[in-house]
Structures are given as C-alpha cells and as structure tokens.
Amino acid sequence: MSDLRAALERYLSERLGEAVAAGAPQRISVGHSRAMYLLPTDHGRFVVRVEQGGVFGTSGASEYAVMQALHDAGVPVARPRWLEPTGDVLGQPFFVMDHVASTPQTDERSMDAPTAERFVAALDAMHRSAWSTGGPDGLPFVEPPADDPHAATRRRLRHWLEIARGAAESANPLLEEGASWLDLHAPPAGRIGIVHGDAGPGNVLVLDGRIAAITDFEFSHLGDPMEDWSFCSAMRGSRTMPRTEWYAIFERSAGVVAPPEAWAYWEAFNLFKGACANVTCLDLFRRGVNRAPNMAIIGTALHHSFLRRLVAITAHPTPADAAAASSTTTTT
C-alpha cells in the first residue's frame, strides 16, 4: 500500500499543481472489474477506480466520460476529477472522483421500500436526461438511426457478441443462437435513454434515506431503459425483493408498465450480456493477465449458470412463450 500511496500522492500533486499529502489508501470495494480505494488527503477525500486487466471488456475512459456528462446534467453521481488512461502510474488505467458520503450498509443488496422508490425515481430521471453525441471525446453515445427503432438494442447485441468472440477460444453456439433469437425478437424502443447497464441495489449510495449517488457506470450506453428495469428486478435486485414488488415500484415511481413477454425478452438480453462479459474473465485468467480465483469462477460456473437461464428463455419460439417458461424454469 505504501507504493500505491506514494504513486497517488505524486499523481495528485501533478494534477493540482501543489504538494498533496495522502493517508493510507483503503480498499472499499471487492468488485470484479474495478479496484476501488478511498484516499484521504489534505485536499479532500477521493475515490480511485482502477481497472483490472480489461475485465468485462469495459473501459474506464468511457465510464469517466459518461460520469462527466451525467454530473454536468445534475444526475446524482460522484464528480469525476481526473483520468489516467495509460496505466503508467499504477500499472492499470484509473480515474479519480470525489468521495460521496453515505450511510454504511452491512448488506449492499438491502434496500427498504421507501429508498427503493427514491432510487427508481432517480434512475428514471437519468433515463430521461438529455443526451448528445457531441460530448467529450470517448463518450460512448451514438445516436440510433431515426428510421430504425430496433437499432439501439441490436447495436448492443453486436457489441456483446463481439466481446465474447474476441475473448473465447472458439465460438459458443449457445451465445450465437441466443444472439440470433434476441436480434429476431428485438422490440422497438419506446424511447432512447441513458442506460446504466448494472442498475439496482449495490450500485447506489444512500445518505439518511436520500439517494446520494448512483455508482458504477462501466456498462452505460444509449438504449432502451427496459434493460435497466429488467436488470434491477431479475438480477441485481433479486435478493432485495420479489420481482412483483419491483414491478409495482416501477409503476408507481416511474410509470413503467410492461407485459410479461417484454420482461422475458429483457431478462434474456441481460443474461446474454452477462454471459458474454463473463467470457472475458476466463480469457484473462488463462492468459495470466488476472489470476485471481474469482476470474476463473466467473468465467466458468457463473458463465454456465447464465447460459442455462438464457437457454431456458430463448428455447421458445416467441417472447410470449418464453415468458410462460421464464416464471417456472429460471432462477435468480
């Protein structure tokens, strides 16, 4: 930790143009794709978000740009301060943001109903935030063609399939078939919004009952907000409360109502996304880039779990048929 502290002191001193004295960095997150450190200094408290070899095929530079745009738009996110994209300082790219005070939680997936209502309202406001393709360099927002309401979803399908293909030793027929099913049944987007991509309890900071910040934007992109609502209810928030309770909150706080086949489609989409992202972990483990045991577990056991659930949904001719199967054959 002393080497990390010294490197960050030098980096911040250069950024601020004056000497910075830092305390010992404290690891505050055990996330798979990023290492997070709380860094107390005589110039304030910062959080350092460090990449870990390219896990999930995501970019810290893109995440930094998204957070800049959202912070400027008034969305509750930590203020991003500096980006170091080269890896020369810490051996991995990273960025620095302001620390946001929050109420400590013993279980990151725990969230009471009133807080969930406020979180859903904040997420809905983010979805409705104005966006532009003319943002900072690296902003991963590409305007979908106006004449094709399916374009945003299909673009993300191609993105994730290319990530998986690039990380795997050979093509996975279940992912290839899953991509074909999802492409065939891609619903037209009612509107395009800023999608978080990993929304739900665990990626939100709460202080005295209010939403202090939404966190972890590495999967953020322009797309159909249904991706977030499904991810929250079927995946990240599945241990917080039953789906039916999430659906009721979505309706009350964001006016979101969808038929069962829509929920089935977006659950399959998120399982596909997760299965593709998980392939990168086994690749990094095999190549010795990141030999942490959790990389092997994510790339094998978790990847196969996602694939089984994906197949259970997409093995049906239509999303309506998949919806009937989803309620009885998949688990969260």
C-alpha positions as CSV (number, residue, x, y, z in Angstrom):
1,M,0.0,0.0,0.0
2,S,2.9,2.4,0.6
3,D,3.9,2.2,-3.1
4,L,0.2,2.9,-4.1
5,R,0.0,5.8,-1.7
6,A,3.3,7.4,-3.0
7,A,2.2,7.0,-6.6
8,L,-1.1,8.6,-6.0
9,E,0.4,11.4,-4.0
10,R,2.7,12.2,-7.0
11,Y,-0.1,12.0,-9.4
12,L,-2.5,14.2,-7.5
13,S,0.3,16.7,-6.8
14,E,0.8,17.0,-10.6
15,R,-2.9,17.4,-11.2
16,L,-3.4,20.0,-8.6
17,G,-0.1,21.9,-9.1
18,E,0.9,21.7,-5.5
19,A,2.1,19.1,-3.0
20,V,-0.5,16.6,-1.8
21,A,-0.2,14.6,1.4
22,A,-2.3,11.4,1.4
23,G,-3.2,8.9,4.1
24,A,-3.2,5.2,3.6
25,P,-5.5,4.1,0.7
26,Q,-8.3,1.9,1.9
27,R,-9.9,-0.7,-0.3
28,I,-13.6,-0.1,-0.3
29,S,-14.9,-2.4,-3.0
30,V,-14.4,-6.0,-3.9
31,G,-15.9,-5.6,-7.3
32,H,-14.7,-7.9,-10.0
33,S,-14.0,-5.4,-12.8
34,R,-12.5,-2.5,-10.8
35,A,-10.5,-2.0,-7.6
36,M,-11.8,0.9,-5.5
37,Y,-9.7,2.8,-3.0
38,L,-10.7,5.6,-0.6
39,L,-7.8,8.1,-0.4
40,P,-7.9,10.7,2.3
41,T,-5.7,13.7,1.6
42,D,-5.1,17.2,2.9
43,H,-7.0,18.4,-0.2
44,G,-10.1,16.3,0.5
45,R,-11.3,12.7,0.2
46,F,-11.1,11.0,-3.2
47,V,-12.0,7.6,-4.6
48,V,-9.7,5.9,-7.0
49,R,-11.3,3.5,-9.5
50,V,-8.7,1.2,-11.0
51,E,-9.1,-1.2,-14.0
52,Q,-8.1,-4.9,-13.5
53,G,-6.8,-6.0,-16.8
54,G,-9.8,-5.5,-19.0
55,V,-12.4,-7.4,-17.1
56,F,-15.8,-7.5,-18.9
57,G,-14.4,-5.7,-21.9
58,T,-15.3,-2.3,-20.4
59,S,-13.3,1.0,-20.4
60,G,-12.6,3.3,-17.6
61,A,-12.2,6.1,-20.0
62,S,-15.7,5.7,-21.3
63,E,-17.1,5.4,-17.8
64,Y,-15.3,8.6,-16.8
65,A,-16.8,10.4,-19.8
66,V,-20.3,9.2,-19.0
67,M,-20.0,10.3,-15.4
68,Q,-18.8,13.7,-16.5
69,A,-21.8,14.1,-18.8
70,L,-24.2,12.9,-16.1
71,H,-22.7,15.0,-13.3
72,D,-22.9,18.1,-15.6
73,A,-26.6,17.2,-16.2
74,G,-27.4,17.1,-12.5
75,V,-27.7,13.4,-12.1
76,P,-26.6,12.2,-8.6
77,V,-23.1,10.8,-9.4
78,A,-19.7,11.4,-7.9
79,R,-17.9,14.2,-9.5
80,P,-15.1,12.8,-11.7
81,R,-11.9,14.7,-11.4
82,W,-9.0,13.2,-13.3
83,L,-8.5,10.3,-15.8
84,E,-5.2,8.4,-16.2
85,P,-5.8,6.1,-19.2
86,T,-2.2,4.9,-19.9
87,G,-1.5,2.6,-17.0
88,D,1.9,4.3,-16.5
89,V,1.1,5.5,-12.9
90,L,-0.4,2.3,-11.3
91,G,0.2,-0.3,-13.9
92,Q,-3.5,-0.1,-14.9
93,P,-5.7,2.8,-16.1
94,F,-7.7,4.5,-13.4
95,F,-9.7,7.7,-12.7
96,V,-10.2,9.7,-9.6
97,M,-13.5,11.1,-8.3
98,D,-14.8,12.9,-5.3
99,H,-15.8,10.8,-2.3
100,V,-19.6,10.8,-1.6
101,A,-20.6,10.4,2.0
102,S,-23.2,7.6,2.5
103,T,-24.8,5.5,5.3
104,P,-22.8,2.3,5.9
105,Q,-24.6,-0.9,4.9
106,T,-24.0,-4.4,6.2
107,D,-25.6,-5.9,3.1
108,E,-25.2,-4.0,-0.2
109,R,-28.3,-5.6,-1.7
110,S,-30.5,-4.5,1.2
111,M,-32.9,-1.7,0.4
112,D,-36.2,-0.8,2.1
113,A,-39.3,0.1,0.0
114,P,-39.1,3.9,0.5
115,T,-35.5,4.0,-0.5
116,A,-36.3,1.8,-3.5
117,E,-39.0,4.2,-4.5
118,R,-36.5,7.1,-4.4
119,F,-33.8,5.1,-6.3
120,V,-36.3,4.2,-9.1
121,A,-37.3,7.8,-9.4
122,A,-33.6,8.8,-9.7
123,L,-33.0,6.2,-12.3
124,D,-36.0,7.2,-14.3
125,A,-34.8,10.8,-14.2
126,M,-31.4,9.6,-15.5
127,H,-33.1,7.7,-18.3
128,R,-34.9,10.9,-19.3
129,S,-31.8,13.2,-19.1
130,A,-30.9,15.0,-22.3
131,W,-28.1,13.4,-24.2
132,S,-26.0,14.4,-27.2
133,T,-23.4,12.8,-29.5
134,G,-21.4,16.0,-29.2
135,G,-20.0,15.3,-25.8
136,P,-16.4,14.9,-24.7
137,D,-14.1,12.6,-26.7
138,G,-14.7,9.0,-25.8
139,L,-18.3,9.5,-24.8
140,P,-19.9,6.2,-25.9
141,F,-23.2,7.6,-27.0
142,V,-24.1,7.0,-30.7
143,E,-27.4,8.3,-31.9
144,P,-29.6,5.4,-33.2
145,P,-30.9,5.9,-36.8
146,A,-34.3,7.6,-36.5
147,D,-35.8,5.2,-39.0
148,D,-35.0,2.1,-37.1
149,P,-36.3,1.9,-33.5
150,H,-34.6,-1.5,-33.1
151,A,-31.2,-0.1,-33.8
152,A,-30.0,0.6,-30.3
153,T,-30.8,-2.9,-28.9
154,R,-29.3,-4.6,-31.9
155,R,-26.1,-2.5,-31.6
156,R,-25.7,-3.7,-28.1
157,L,-26.2,-7.3,-29.1
158,R,-23.5,-7.0,-31.7
159,H,-21.2,-5.2,-29.1
160,W,-21.5,-8.0,-26.6
161,L,-21.2,-10.8,-29.1
162,E,-18.0,-9.3,-30.4
163,I,-16.7,-9.0,-26.9
164,A,-17.4,-12.8,-26.3
165,R,-16.0,-13.8,-29.7
166,G,-12.8,-11.8,-29.1
167,A,-12.2,-13.4,-25.7
168,A,-13.2,-17.1,-26.4
169,E,-11.0,-19.8,-27.9
170,S,-13.9,-20.7,-30.2
171,A,-17.4,-19.6,-31.0
172,N,-20.0,-20.6,-28.4
173,P,-23.1,-22.0,-30.2
174,L,-25.4,-21.1,-27.3
175,L,-24.3,-17.5,-27.3
176,E,-24.6,-17.4,-31.1
177,E,-28.1,-18.8,-31.0
178,G,-29.0,-16.5,-28.2
179,A,-27.9,-13.5,-30.2
180,S,-30.0,-14.6,-33.2
181,W,-33.1,-15.1,-31.0
182,L,-32.6,-11.7,-29.4
183,D,-32.0,-10.0,-32.7
184,L,-35.1,-11.6,-34.3
185,H,-37.4,-10.5,-31.4
186,A,-35.8,-7.1,-30.5
187,P,-38.7,-4.9,-29.6
188,P,-38.9,-1.3,-30.9
189,A,-37.6,1.1,-28.3
190,G,-40.4,3.4,-27.0
191,R,-37.7,5.9,-26.4
192,I,-33.9,6.0,-26.2
193,G,-32.3,7.0,-22.9
194,I,-29.1,6.8,-20.9
195,V,-29.0,3.2,-19.7
196,H,-26.9,2.4,-16.6
197,G,-26.4,-1.3,-17.5
198,D,-25.9,-2.6,-14.0
199,A,-28.7,-0.9,-12.1
200,G,-30.0,-1.8,-8.7
201,P,-29.1,-2.2,-5.0
202,G,-25.3,-2.3,-4.5
203,N,-24.7,0.4,-7.1
204,V,-26.3,3.2,-5.3
205,L,-25.2,5.2,-2.2
206,V,-27.8,6.3,0.3
207,L,-27.4,9.0,3.0
208,D,-30.1,9.5,5.6
209,G,-32.7,7.9,3.2
210,R,-31.9,10.1,0.2
211,I,-30.1,9.0,-3.0
212,A,-26.6,10.4,-2.6
213,A,-25.2,8.9,-5.8
214,I,-25.7,6.2,-8.4
215,T,-22.4,4.4,-9.0
216,D,-20.6,2.1,-11.4
217,F,-21.3,3.3,-15.0
218,E,-18.9,0.9,-16.8
219,F,-21.8,-0.7,-18.8
220,S,-23.6,2.6,-19.5
221,H,-24.8,3.3,-23.1
222,L,-27.7,4.7,-25.0
223,G,-30.5,2.3,-25.3
224,D,-33.9,1.1,-24.1
225,P,-34.4,1.8,-20.4
226,M,-36.2,-1.5,-20.1
227,E,-32.8,-3.0,-19.9
228,D,-32.2,-1.4,-16.6
229,W,-35.7,-2.1,-15.2
230,S,-35.3,-5.8,-16.0
231,F,-31.7,-6.0,-14.7
232,C,-32.8,-4.4,-11.4
233,S,-35.8,-6.7,-10.8
234,A,-34.4,-10.0,-12.2
235,M,-30.7,-9.8,-11.4
236,R,-29.2,-7.2,-9.1
237,G,-32.3,-6.6,-7.0
238,S,-33.5,-10.2,-7.0
239,R,-32.3,-10.7,-3.4
240,T,-33.8,-7.4,-2.2
241,M,-37.5,-8.1,-3.0
242,P,-39.6,-10.2,-5.4
243,R,-40.0,-9.1,-9.0
244,T,-43.6,-8.3,-8.5
245,E,-42.8,-5.8,-5.8
246,W,-40.2,-4.2,-8.0
247,Y,-42.7,-4.0,-10.8
248,A,-45.1,-2.2,-8.5
249,I,-42.5,0.3,-7.6
250,F,-41.5,0.8,-11.2
251,E,-45.1,1.7,-12.0
252,R,-45.6,4.0,-9.0
253,S,-42.3,5.9,-9.2
254,A,-41.5,5.8,-13.0
255,G,-44.8,4.9,-14.7
256,V,-43.2,1.8,-16.1
257,V,-45.6,-1.0,-17.1
258,A,-44.7,-3.8,-19.4
259,P,-46.3,-7.2,-20.5
260,P,-44.7,-10.5,-19.4
261,E,-43.2,-11.0,-22.8
262,A,-41.2,-7.8,-22.5
263,W,-39.8,-8.7,-19.1
264,A,-38.9,-12.1,-20.6
265,Y,-37.1,-10.6,-23.6
266,W,-35.1,-8.2,-21.4
267,E,-34.2,-10.8,-18.9
268,A,-32.8,-12.9,-21.8
269,F,-31.0,-9.8,-23.1
270,N,-29.3,-9.2,-19.7
271,L,-28.4,-12.9,-19.3
272,F,-26.8,-12.8,-22.7
273,K,-24.9,-9.6,-21.8
274,G,-23.7,-11.2,-18.6
275,A,-22.7,-14.4,-20.2
276,C,-20.7,-12.5,-22.9
277,A,-19.0,-10.3,-20.3
278,N,-18.1,-13.4,-18.2
279,V,-16.1,-14.9,-21.1
280,T,-13.5,-12.2,-20.7
281,C,-12.7,-13.3,-17.1
282,L,-11.7,-16.8,-18.2
283,D,-9.6,-15.3,-21.0
284,L,-7.7,-13.1,-18.6
285,F,-7.2,-16.0,-16.2
286,R,-5.9,-18.3,-18.9
287,R,-3.5,-15.7,-20.3
288,G,-2.2,-14.8,-16.8
289,V,-3.3,-11.2,-17.0
290,N,-5.5,-11.6,-13.9
291,R,-5.0,-14.8,-12.0
292,A,-7.5,-14.0,-9.2
293,P,-9.6,-17.2,-8.4
294,N,-12.8,-15.2,-8.9
295,M,-11.9,-14.7,-12.6
296,A,-11.9,-18.5,-13.2
297,I,-15.2,-18.9,-11.2
298,I,-16.9,-16.1,-13.2
299,G,-15.7,-17.4,-16.5
300,T,-16.9,-21.0,-15.8
301,A,-19.5,-21.5,-13.1
302,L,-21.3,-18.2,-13.4
303,H,-21.0,-18.1,-17.1
304,H,-22.6,-21.5,-17.4
305,S,-25.4,-20.5,-15.0
306,F,-26.2,-17.5,-17.1
307,L,-26.2,-19.7,-20.3
308,R,-28.6,-22.2,-18.7
309,R,-31.0,-19.5,-17.8
310,L,-30.6,-17.9,-21.2
311,V,-31.4,-21.2,-23.0
312,A,-34.5,-21.7,-20.8
313,I,-35.9,-18.5,-22.1
314,T,-34.7,-18.5,-25.7
315,A,-35.6,-22.1,-26.4
316,H,-39.2,-20.9,-27.2
317,P,-40.5,-19.5,-30.5
318,T,-41.6,-16.1,-29.2
319,P,-41.1,-13.9,-26.2
320,A,-44.7,-14.6,-25.1
321,D,-43.9,-18.4,-25.0
322,A,-40.6,-17.6,-23.2
323,A,-42.5,-15.5,-20.6
324,A,-44.6,-18.5,-19.6
325,A,-41.4,-20.6,-19.3
326,S,-39.4,-17.9,-17.5
327,S,-41.6,-17.9,-14.4
328,T,-41.1,-21.6,-13.8
329,T,-37.8,-22.6,-15.3
330,T,-35.3,-19.8,-14.4
331,T,-33.9,-18.9,-11.1
332,T,-32.2,-15.7,-9.8
